Amino acid sequence: MPVRNRTLPSLASALTVGLLIAGLAACGNDEPERDESTNEITEAGDADVFSMQVGDCLTSQSITGEVTDVPVVPCSEPHASEIFVSHIIEADELPGATEMQGIVQEQCLAAFEGFVGLPYEESVLEVTWLEPTAGSWDAGDRELLCIVQDPAGDVTGSLEGAAR
């Protein structure tokens, strides 16, 4: 079975995002626990990148490398970012960097204001995303996960409706 990774790139500086993340090397295999009825994370751990979902809160702001596991916590605990959109990429081939940024603009930035409550250009919050790698794409991975991040970190609760 091939190792399935995703890449966590940042939005281009032209979009005024200061986040420079390229991915994460494997952190471990301590899959967090989830509430059976709400599916929310109830215990901190390293979530497999393919188990990540909208509403999950991530703790790290300085992630580098390819992503296989991501450190997560319940959103009620201090964290840096939150997944706010899941989009399945409709393409025959893995989009290149320019095409992927277009998809991110169409999916992540378009949903930002509705989620945060403030236009992206006016917000102090940043957007980044998890995208498939060539290897995960070949294995069938088509999911783009949009992430909103507070560069100051130490967020408690959801960033939904944060209006900042």
C-alpha positions in Angstrom: 0.0 0.0 0.0 1.6 3.3 -1.0 2.1 6.1 1.6 -0.6 8.7 1.0 0.6 12.3 1.8 -0.8 15.7 1.2 0.9 19.0 0.7 0.0 22.0 2.8 1.1 25.1 0.8 0.4 28.7 1.5 -1.6 31.2 -0.6 0.6 33.4 -2.8 2.0 36.6 -1.3 0.0 38.5 -3.9 -3.0 37.6 -1.8 -1.2 39.0 1.3 -1.0 35.7 3.1 2.1 35.5 5.3 1.8 31.8 6.0 4.6 29.8 4.4 3.8 26.2 5.0 4.9 23.4 2.6 3.6 20.3 4.5 4.4 18.1 7.5 6.5 15.0 7.9 4.9 12.2 9.8 4.2 13.2 13.4 3.2 9.8 14.8 0.2 7.6 14.9 -1.9 8.7 17.9 -5.2 9.2 16.2 -7.4 11.5 18.2 -10.7 10.4 19.7 -14.0 11.7 18.3 -17.5 12.1 19.8 -19.7 9.4 18.4 -22.7 11.7 17.7 -21.0 15.0 16.6 -17.8 13.5 15.2 -15.9 16.4 16.9 -12.4 15.7 18.2 -12.6 15.1 22.0 -8.9 14.3 22.7 -5.7 15.8 21.3 -3.6 13.6 19.0 -2.0 13.3 15.6 -4.8 12.9 13.0 -4.1 11.0 9.8 -4.4 13.5 7.1 -7.1 11.4 5.4 -9.3 11.5 8.5 -9.3 15.3 8.7 -12.7 17.0 8.3 -14.4 20.4 8.4 -14.4 21.7 12.0 -11.1 20.0 13.0 -8.7 22.4 14.9 -5.0 22.2 14.3 -2.3 23.2 16.8 0.8 23.9 14.8 1.7 27.0 12.9 5.2 25.9 11.8 4.6 22.8 9.7 7.1 21.8 7.0 7.5 18.8 4.7 4.8 16.4 3.4 1.7 15.8 5.5 0.8 12.4 6.7 -0.3 13.3 10.3 -1.5 16.6 11.7 -1.5 17.6 15.4 -5.2 18.4 16.4 -7.1 19.3 19.6 -10.7 19.8 20.5 -11.6 23.3 19.3 -12.3 24.3 23.0 -8.5 24.0 23.6 -6.0 26.6 22.4 -5.1 26.0 18.7 -3.9 27.9 15.6 -6.2 27.0 12.8 -9.4 25.2 11.7 -10.5 23.4 8.6 -13.5 25.2 7.2 -14.0 23.8 3.6 -13.7 20.3 2.0 -13.8 20.3 -1.8 -13.4 17.4 -4.2 -11.2 18.5 -7.1 -12.9 17.5 -10.4 -9.9 17.0 -12.7 -8.3 14.1 -14.6 -4.8 15.2 -13.6 -3.3 16.7 -10.5 -3.6 20.5 -11.0 -0.3 22.4 -11.2 0.5 25.2 -8.7 -1.2 28.0 -10.7 -4.3 25.9 -11.3 -4.4 24.8 -7.7 -4.3 28.5 -6.5 -7.2 29.2 -8.8 -9.2 26.3 -7.2 -8.2 27.7 -3.8 -9.5 31.1 -4.7 -12.7 29.6 -6.0 -13.3 27.4 -3.1 -11.5 28.6 0.0 -11.5 32.4 -0.5 -15.0 32.4 -1.8 -16.2 30.7 1.4 -14.0 32.7 3.7 -16.4 35.7 4.3 -19.4 33.4 4.9 -17.4 31.5 7.5 -15.4 34.2 9.2 -18.0 37.0 8.7 -15.5 39.5 7.2 -14.0 39.8 3.7 -10.6 38.1 3.4 -8.9 41.3 2.4 -10.1 43.0 5.6 -9.3 40.1 7.9 -6.3 39.4 10.1 -6.9 35.7 9.6 -5.0 33.8 6.9 -5.9 30.9 4.5 -3.9 27.9 3.8 -4.9 24.4 2.6 -4.1 20.7 2.3 -3.9 19.5 -1.3 -3.1 16.1 -2.8 0.5 15.1 -3.7 1.3 13.3 -6.9 1.4 10.0 -5.0 -1.9 10.5 -3.2 -3.5 11.8 -6.4 -2.5 8.5 -8.1 -4.0 6.6 -5.2 -7.4 8.4 -5.7 -7.0 11.4 -3.4 -9.0 14.4 -4.8 -9.7 16.4 -1.6 -8.7 20.0 -1.0 -9.1 21.1 2.7 -9.2 24.8 3.3 -7.8 26.0 6.6 -8.3 29.4 8.3 -5.5 30.4 10.6 -4.9 33.1 13.2 -1.3 34.1 12.9 -1.2 35.1 16.5 -2.3 31.5 17.5 -3.9 30.7 20.8 -7.5 30.5 19.4 -10.1 29.0 21.7 -13.3 27.9 20.1 -14.2 28.0 16.4 -13.2 30.8 14.0 -16.6 30.7 12.5 -18.2 34.1 12.8 -14.9 35.5 14.3 -15.3 38.7 12.2 -11.7 39.7 12.6 
